[in-house]
Amino acid sequence: MDQAMPARPAGHLFRNRFFQTILFSNVLLQIGIWVRNFAILMYVTDMTNDDPFAVGLMSFVEFLPIFVFSFIGGTFADRWKPRLTMIWCDLLSAVSVFAVLLTLMYGSWHMVYLVTFISAILSQFSQPSAMKLFKQHIEPGQLQQAMALFQSLIAIFMVIGPSLGVICYQRLGIEASVGIMGVAFLLSAIVLYRIPRDRKIERSAGGEASKFWTEMADGLKYVWRSPVLKSLGACFALAGIAVGTVQTLGLFVVIERLGQEKEFLQYLLMVNGVAMLVGGGAVMALAKKVSPQKLLALGMLISSITMVGIGLSTNVPSTFVLQFISGLGFPCIQIGISTMILQWTEEKFVGRVNGVLGPMFMGMMVIMTLVAGQLKKVFPLVGIYGAAGILMFLGMLVLVPLFKHKPQPRVDAVEGAV
């Protein structure tokens, strides 16, 4: 059995050393990620003269690791020490960035794709490890509030991140931008040393390779046996189809329904980001009053209504209002999902559950980003957005039977006290 962690007093969340550290680390990571996303995107468009294939390849190298490494990374996250895993992932990201910087200075510009690819791979090991640490160091009653604060930080960077990346590239150039990425990842790794040390893990006898595949299978069985996690998987798939469809066609809403230039899309995204920040704050206030499954259902209901409304709207102010309301609901979805996974999953399975459920959403979303363009050639935009809204509503209905479920008491905390 794992060694018990020290008892965690249920004090103010911001006095929690782990939470302070993970927030500061995430600020640094968000700086690196947004500079990476937009500086490299601007650089690729400049180097290829706005070649659609080259730009599309950026999304491909970012999403491919989610399919290939998500469940593998989740399984290893359950086997490895989560604190050390996160530190090593950030260190390796920094090393890869500096290596690519050298090739940019003396070699081929195509190596910028490698930065995104390696970073995306390592995130599949780091993210489930972070979830395990939330499970270990945050009191159950504070989990939803902690997730709300965490998502609010991400929402802030959704507003300022694109501008940060573009400014870095336009004023400093690609080499300095890549250098900033590397420094951000390196500083994040250093900051993570403040997290309390991992508990010791006892290894059982047996072949490591065979045990790894057994643990992967156990993760799938664990999700299948849980009515809550199984329903969450179905909800993920339906939401992924809906989100992937509308995310791809947002540009056509701007051009065809609103009669604006394509650059107008950035203003809709900014409104959405501001609303996400406000929504995250609202969820913090409601965190102890609303169960995560009801919070998730509320977010999906809001999204379903606004999807239909945005598809029908031909008025700019109305679309702005709908986009804002949609942004208010998005934190409910993100925070509800994260809290449900943590509350209904044993600590030793957190990584694998993330590895199973994550690709269900992302897989459907990526498939629909490829299919949505073809659907647009056959069906009207209003009909596609209406269908997406219906799918999101069906995902919400899947959650209704879960309203009566309550998470089991923390077994790991009881064991640690024995």
C-alpha positions in Angstrom: 0.0 0.0 0.0 1.2 3.5 -0.6 2.4 5.6 2.3 -0.1 7.9 3.7 0.1 11.6 3.0 0.0 14.0 5.9 -3.4 15.1 7.0 -4.7 18.2 5.1 -6.4 20.8 7.2 -9.5 22.2 5.5 -8.3 25.8 5.5 -8.5 28.5 3.0 -7.7 27.2 -0.5 -5.1 29.9 -1.2 -3.2 28.8 1.9 -2.7 25.3 0.4 0.9 25.1 -0.7 0.1 22.7 -3.5 -2.6 24.9 -4.9 -0.4 28.0 -4.8 2.3 26.2 -6.6 0.2 24.6 -9.3 -1.4 28.0 -10.1 1.9 29.8 -10.4 3.3 26.9 -12.6 0.2 27.1 -14.8 0.7 30.8 -15.3 4.2 30.1 -16.7 2.9 27.2 -18.8 0.1 29.3 -20.2 2.6 31.9 -21.3 4.7 29.3 -23.0 1.7 27.6 -24.6 0.1 30.8 -26.0 3.4 32.2 -27.3 4.0 28.8 -28.9 0.5 28.6 -30.5 0.4 32.0 -32.0 4.0 32.9 -32.6 4.6 29.6 -34.5 1.2 30.0 -36.3 2.2 33.5 -37.5 5.7 32.3 -38.5 4.3 29.3 -40.5 1.9 31.6 -42.4 4.7 34.0 -43.2 7.0 31.2 -44.3 4.4 29.4 -46.5 2.5 32.5 -47.8 -0.7 31.4 -45.9 -0.7 27.8 -47.2 -3.8 26.1 -45.8 -2.1 22.7 -45.6 0.9 24.1 -43.6 -1.5 25.8 -41.2 -3.7 22.7 -40.9 -0.6 20.7 -40.1 -0.2 22.7 -36.9 -3.5 21.3 -35.6 -2.6 17.8 -36.8 0.7 17.7 -34.8 -1.1 19.2 -31.8 -4.0 16.7 -31.7 -2.3 13.5 -32.9 -0.6 12.8 -29.6 -4.0 12.9 -27.9 -5.0 9.8 -29.8 -1.7 8.0 -29.6 -0.5 8.9 -26.1 -3.5 9.8 -24.0 -4.3 6.4 -22.6 -0.6 5.4 -22.5 0.2 8.6 -20.7 -2.7 8.1 -18.2 -1.5 4.6 -17.4 2.0 5.7 -16.8 0.7 8.6 -14.7 -0.9 6.0 -12.4 2.4 4.1 -12.2 4.9 7.0 -11.7 5.2 9.6 -9.0 3.0 12.5 -10.3 5.2 15.4 -8.9 8.3 14.1 -10.5 6.4 13.3 -13.7 5.3 16.9 -14.1 8.7 18.2 -13.3 10.4 16.0 -15.9 7.7 16.8 -18.5 8.4 20.5 -18.1 12.1 20.0 -18.2 12.0 17.9 -21.3 9.7 20.4 -23.0 12.2 23.2 -22.2 15.1 21.0 -23.5 13.2 20.3 -26.8 12.4 24.0 -27.2 16.0 25.0 -26.9 17.1 22.2 -29.2 14.6 23.5 -31.8 15.9 27.0 -31.3 19.4 25.9 -32.3 18.0 24.3 -35.5 16.1 27.4 -36.3 19.2 29.5 -36.0 21.3 27.2 -38.1 19.0 24.9 -39.9 15.4 24.3 -41.2 12.3 26.4 -40.2 10.2 23.2 -40.4 11.5 22.2 -37.0 8.9 24.5 -35.4 6.4 21.7 -35.9 8.5 19.6 -33.5 8.0 22.0 -30.7 4.3 21.6 -30.8 4.5 17.9 -31.3 6.8 17.1 -28.4 5.0 19.5 -26.1 1.6 17.8 -26.9 3.1 14.4 -26.2 4.5 15.4 -22.8 1.2 17.0 -21.8 -0.5 13.6 -22.1 1.8 12.5 -19.2 1.7 15.7 -17.3 -2.0 16.5 -17.2 -3.2 13.3 -15.6 -0.4 13.6 -13.1 -1.7 17.1 -12.2 -5.2 15.6 -11.7 -3.8 13.0 -9.3 -2.1 15.7 -7.3 -5.4 17.6 -7.1 -7.0 14.4 -5.7 -4.2 14.0 -3.1 -3.8 17.6 -1.9 -7.2 19.3 -2.2 -10.1 18.5 0.2 -13.1 16.9 -1.5 -15.3 19.9 -0.5 -12.9 22.3 -2.1 -12.3 20.4 -5.4 -15.0 22.2 -7.4 -13.8 25.7 -6.1 -10.2 24.7 -6.9 -11.2 23.7 -10.4 -13.2 26.9 -10.9 -10.1 29.0 -10.0 -7.9 26.9 -12.2 -10.3 27.3 -15.2 -10.6 31.0 -14.5 -6.8 31.3 -14.9 -7.0 29.5 -18.3 -9.9 31.9 -19.3 -7.7 34.9 -18.6 -5.1 33.6 -21.0 -7.8 32.9 -23.6 -8.4 36.6 -23.6 -4.8 37.9 -23.4 -2.9 34.8 -24.8 -3.5 35.4 -28.6 -2.3 39.0 -28.3 0.7 37.9 -26.2 1.8 35.4 -28.9 1.3 37.8 -31.8 3.1 40.7 -30.0 6.1 38.4 -29.1 6.4 37.3 -32.8 5.9 40.8 -34.4 8.2 42.6 -32.0 10.8 40.0 -31.1 10.8 37.5 -34.0 10.5 33.7 -34.0 13.8 33.0 -32.3 13.2 35.2 -29.3 9.6 33.8 -29.1 10.9 30.2 -29.0 13.4 31.3 -26.4 10.5 32.7 -24.2 8.7 29.3 -24.5 11.8 27.4 -23.3 12.3 29.8 -20.3 8.6 29.5 -19.4 8.7 25.7 -19.3 12.0 25.7 -17.4 10.7 28.1 -14.8 7.5 26.0 -14.4 9.6 22.9 -13.7 11.6 24.8 -11.0 8.4 26.1 -9.4 6.9 22.6 -9.2 9.7 21.6 -6.7 7.6 23.4 -4.1 4.9 20.7 -4.2 5.2 18.3 -1.3 7.2 15.1 -2.2 5.4 12.2 -3.7 4.4 9.2 -1.6 6.5 6.1 -2.0 5.1 3.5 -4.5 5.7 -0.2 -3.9 6.3 -2.2 -7.0 4.8 -5.7 -7.1 6.6 -8.6 -8.6 6.1 -9.5 -12.2 7.0 -8.4 -15.7 6.7 -4.7 -16.1 5.5 -4.9 -19.7 2.7 -7.4 -19.0 1.7 -5.5 -15.9 1.5 -2.3 -18.0 -1.0 -3.8 -20.4 -2.9 -5.4 -17.5 -3.2 -1.9 -15.9 -4.4 -0.4 -19.2 -7.1 -3.1 -19.4 -8.1 -2.5 -15.8 -8.6 1.2 -16.6 -11.0 0.4 -19.4 -12.9 -2.0 -17.1 -13.0 0.5 -14.4 -14.7 3.1 -16.6 -17.1 0.5 -18.0 -18.2 -0.7 -14.5 -18.9 2.8 -13.3 -22.4 4.1 -14.3 -21.2 7.7 -13.7 -18.0 7.5 -15.7 -19.7 5.5 -18.5 -22.4 8.1 -18.8 -19.8 10.8 -18.8 -18.1 9.1 -21.7 -21.3 9.2 -23.8 -21.7 12.8 -22.8 -18.1 13.5 -23.9 -18.7 11.9 -27.3 -21.9 13.9 -28.0 -20.3 17.2 -26.9 -17.2 16.5 -29.0 -19.4 16.1 -32.1 -21.2 19.3 -31.4 -18.2 21.4 -30.4 -16.1 20.2 -33.3 -18.8 21.1 -35.8 -19.4 24.7 -34.6 -15.8 25.4 -33.9 -14.9 24.8 -37.5 -17.8 26.8 -39.0 -17.5 29.9 -36.8 -15.8 31.7 -39.6 -18.8 31.1 -41.9 -21.1 32.5 -39.3 -19.1 35.7 -39.4 -19.0 35.9 -43.2 -22.4 34.5 -44.3 -24.8 35.2 -41.3 -23.3 38.5 -40.1 -21.9 39.8 -43.4 -18.5 40.7 -41.7 -14.9 40.3 -42.8 -13.1 37.2 -41.5 -11.0 39.3 -39.1 -14.2 40.0 -37.1 -14.0 36.4 -35.7 -11.4 37.5 -33.2 -13.9 39.8 -31.5 -16.4 37.0 -31.0 -13.6 34.9 -29.5 -12.6 37.8 -27.1 -16.2 38.1 -26.0 -16.3 34.4 -25.3 -13.0 34.6 -23.3 -14.3 37.4 -21.1 -17.5 35.5 -20.5 -15.5 32.4 -19.5 -13.7 34.5 -16.9 -17.0 35.8 -15.5 -18.5 32.3 -15.6 -15.5 30.9 -13.7 -16.0 33.4 -11.0 -19.8 32.6 -10.8 -19.0 28.9 -10.5 -16.6 29.6 -7.6 -19.5 31.2 -5.8 -21.8 28.3 -6.5 -19.2 25.6 -6.0 -20.5 24.3 -2.6 -24.2 24.6 -3.5 -24.4 22.8 -6.9 -23.3 19.2 -7.6 -20.8 18.8 -10.5 -23.3 16.7 -12.5 -25.9 19.5 -12.3 -23.2 22.1 -13.1 -22.2 20.1 -16.2 -25.8 19.7 -17.3 -26.4 23.4 -16.9 -23.4 24.2 -19.0 -24.5 21.8 -21.8 -28.0 23.2 -21.8 -26.7 26.7 -22.2 -24.4 25.6 -25.0 -27.2 23.8 -26.8 -29.5 26.8 -26.7 -26.8 29.3 -27.8 -25.6 27.0 -30.6 -29.1 27.1 -32.2 -29.4 30.8 -31.5 -26.0 31.7 -33.1 -26.9 29.6 -36.2 -30.2 31.6 -36.6 -28.8 35.0 -35.8 -28.1 37.5 -38.5 -27.7 40.4 -36.1 -24.2 41.4 -34.7 -25.4 42.5 -31.3 -27.5 39.4 -30.9 -24.6 37.1 -31.8 -22.4 38.9 -29.4 -24.9 38.4 -26.6 -25.3 34.7 -27.5 -21.5 34.3 -27.7 -21.2 35.9 -24.2 -23.9 33.6 -22.8 -22.2 30.6 -24.4 -18.9 31.6 -22.7 -20.6 31.8 -19.3 -21.7 28.2 -19.7 -18.3 26.8 -20.8 -16.7 26.9 -17.3 -19.7 24.9 -16.0 -18.8 22.2 -18.5 -15.0 22.2 -17.8 -15.3 22.4 -14.1 -18.1 19.9 -13.9 -16.2 17.4 -15.9 -13.0 17.7 -13.9 -14.7 17.6 -10.6 -16.8 14.5 -11.6 -13.7 12.6 -12.7 -11.9 13.4 -9.4 -14.9 12.7 -7.2 -15.9 9.4 -8.8 -12.5 8.0 -9.5 -10.1 6.2 -7.0 -6.8 7.9 -6.9 -4.9 5.0 -8.4 -7.2 5.1 -11.5 -7.2 8.9 -12.1 -4.6 8.8 -14.9 -6.2 6.0 -16.8 -9.8 7.4 -16.5 -8.5 10.7 -18.0 -6.8 8.6 -20.7 -10.0 6.9 -21.6 -12.5 9.8 -21.4 -10.3 12.5 -22.9 -10.0 11.0 -26.4 -13.8 10.4 -26.5 -14.3 14.2 -26.6 -11.2 15.1 -28.6 -11.6 12.3 -31.0 -15.1 13.2 -32.0 -14.2 16.9 -32.1 -11.2 16.3 -34.5 -13.3 14.0 -36.7 -16.0 16.7 -37.0 -13.4 19.4 -37.8 -12.6 17.3 -40.8 -16.2 16.5 -41.7 -17.8 19.9 -41.0 -16.5 21.5 -44.1 -18.1 18.8 -46.2 -21.4 19.1 -44.3 -21.4 22.8 -45.1 -21.4 22.0 -48.8 -24.5 19.9 -48.5 -26.5 21.4 -45.6 -27.4 25.0 -44.7 -25.5 26.6 -41.8 -28.6 27.1 -39.7 -29.4 23.4 -40.0 -25.9 22.3 -39.0 -25.9 24.6 -35.9 -29.4 23.4 -35.0 -28.2 19.7 -35.2 -25.2 20.5 -33.1 -27.4 22.1 -30.5 -29.7 19.0 -30.4 -26.6 16.8 -29.9 -25.5 18.9 -27.0 -29.0 18.8 -25.5 -28.9 14.9 -25.8 -25.6 14.9 -24.0 -27.3 16.9 -21.2 -30.1 14.4 -21.0 -27.6 11.6 -20.5 -26.6 13.3 -17.3 -30.1 13.6 -15.8 -30.1 10.1 -14.3 -26.9 10.9 -12.5 -28.4 13.8 -10.5 -29.3 11.4 -7.6 -25.7 9.9 -7.4 -23.3 11.1 -4.7 -19.6 10.4 -4.7 -18.3 7.8 -2.2 -16.3 9.0 0.8 -12.6 9.3 0.4 -11.2 5.8 0.9 -7.6 6.8 0.4 -7.8 9.3 3.3 -9.3 6.7 5.6 -6.6 4.2 4.7 -4.0 6.8 5.4 -5.3 7.3 8.9 -5.3 3.6 9.8 
